[in-house]
Amino acid sequence: MTRHLCTLSVLALLAVASVAVFVMSGRYPVGADVSHWQVTHWLLESLRERSIAHAAARIHVPPLDAPDMLLSGGADYNDMCAACHLRPGEDSTDLKIGLYPSPPELTASARSNVDEQEQSRRQFWIIKHGIKASGMPAWGKTHDDQRIWAMVAFLKRLPELTPTQYQIITARGKAQAEPDCHQRS
């Protein structure tokens, strides 16, 4: 029994040492213009998906049908998200092309194997907390939950919008986008 434990300990130390040597060698390609190795991609995708599912599981989804949520969420999406996640009628943007991993195209229909409540919790969590090393910022540092839920409400409708509908819904008046600091109340 002790011999097996000793052998396992030596193998574990060799594995840790091998990983350390590999990491310190700088041989792994980290450029965004080179894809991950297949096993690395699988590990990172699995870790991300399980982590988001676990973290978002207990989030309560409020009603997302109010028209004002659609309008404010749409304007925020246009300002903060569209360059990476696209607008209806767009195939790509320079920013989206340069990112790795490539951000999901949110103008496409939602994943069919995920129920609507789970999808909303997931979207809320991702928008609020971001995703490390992906280019997805944590908007919860600058936006309150109500504003993030408005973006989730907009995302529910985004796949069915035409380019013209999108432009109308996401238009933010100059007064909204740039408040006049000299105006008195």
N, C-alpha and C positions, 0 to 999 in steps of 0.2 A: 504493500500500500504506500509506504513512504517513498519507494523507488518511483512509482507512478507520479506521485505528487512532485517529486524532484524533477522528473522528466518534463512534466507539464509546466513547471516554473521556468525551467531553462528555455523551453519553446516559447513561452509567453515573453520572456526577456528578449529572445532573439527577434520575435515579431515586433516588439516595441522598438528595439534598436534599428531594425530594418526600416520601419516607418520613419524614425527620426533621421536616419541617413538620407532617405529619399526626400523628405521635406527640406532638409538642409542643403541638398544638392541643387535645388532650384530647377530641377528638370521638368516639373509639371507645368504644362502650358497654361498660364492664367489669362492670356490675352482674350478679349471678347470676340476676336475674329477667328478663334479656333474652338471647335466644339469640345465639350468634356468627353472623356473616355466613356464608353457605354456603361460600365459599372459605376463610375462616378456619377453620371447623369441619373441612373436609376436610384442610387443611394440618396442623392440630394432631392430628387423629386418625391421619393417615398417619405423622407424626413419632413419635407415641407408640407405635403398633403396631410400626413398624420398629425403634425404639430398644429396646423390650422384647424383641423377637425376637432382636436382635443380642446384647444383654446376657445373655439367658438361655440362649443356644444351647449353652454348654459346661457348664451346671450338671448335676451327676450326681444323679439321683433315687434316693434310698434306697428300700428296701421300705416301703410305706405301709399294710400290712395289719394291723399289730399293734393289738389292741383298746385297749391303753392309750393309743396315739396318738389313736385316735378319741375317747376320753373326754377327754383333756387338750386336744386341739384343739377339741373341741366346747365345752368350758367357756370357753376363750379366745375362740372365735368369738362366743359369746353375750355375753360381757362387752365385747368390743372391736369387733365387726363388725356385729352384728345390727341396730343402730339405723339403719345406712345400707344394708346389703345384705339385710335382712329375715330373718324366721323363717318356717318353713313355715306356710302359712295366712294370712300377712299380705299385704296388697296394697300398703301404703305406711306410712311413718312421717312425722312432722312434719319430722325431720331430712332424710330422703331427699327430700321434696318441696322443701325449701329449697336443696338443693345443685345446682350447675350446674358442670360437666356432671353429670348424674344418675348415681349409682353403679350398676354392674350389679347385677341381681337374681340373687344367687348361689343362691337356692332353685330357680331354673329349671335345666333340663338344660344341660350344658356345650356349647360350640359344636361342632357335628358335623364341621366341616372341619379340626379340630385334633386330632392324635393325643393319647392320654392322657399320654405322657411329656412331650410339648411343653407340654401344658396344665399339668402339674404344675410343670415348670420355670418357666413363665410366672407361675403363681400364687405360687410361692416367691419369685421375684424381686420381684414387685409388693408382696407382704407385707413383705419385708425392706427394700426401698428406697423404697417409696411412689411417688407420682406427683405431681410439682410442680403447684401451682395446681389441684388437683382435690379436695382434702379428704382424700386417701388418705395417712395418715401412714406414715413409715418405721419399722416396728416392729423392724427390726434394730438400732436404737439401744438398745432396752431388752430385747430377747428374743434368745436364742441360736438357732442354726440348728435344733437339735433341736425346740425349741418351735414354730418356724415350720413345720417339716415336719409336725408334728402337726396344725397348722391346715390344711395342704394335704391331709393324709389325711382330715380331717373334711370338707373341701369336696368330695372325691370322692363321699362318701356323702350329703351334704346334699340334693341334689335328690330323692332317693327317700324321705326321711324324712317321716312324718306329723307333725302338730303334737305329738301325745302322745309319739312316739318321740324327737322333738327335745327335748322338755322333760326326759325321763328322761336322755338322753345328755348334755345340757348342764348338768345340775344339778351345782353345785359345793357340797360341804358347807361349813358355816360354818367348820370347822377348816381347810379348804383355802383358803377365800377370805380369812379374817382370822386368821392365826396368833396364838396367845396369846403375847405377848412376855414374860409373867411366868412361863410354864411352864418348868420346869427339865428338862434332859435326863437 
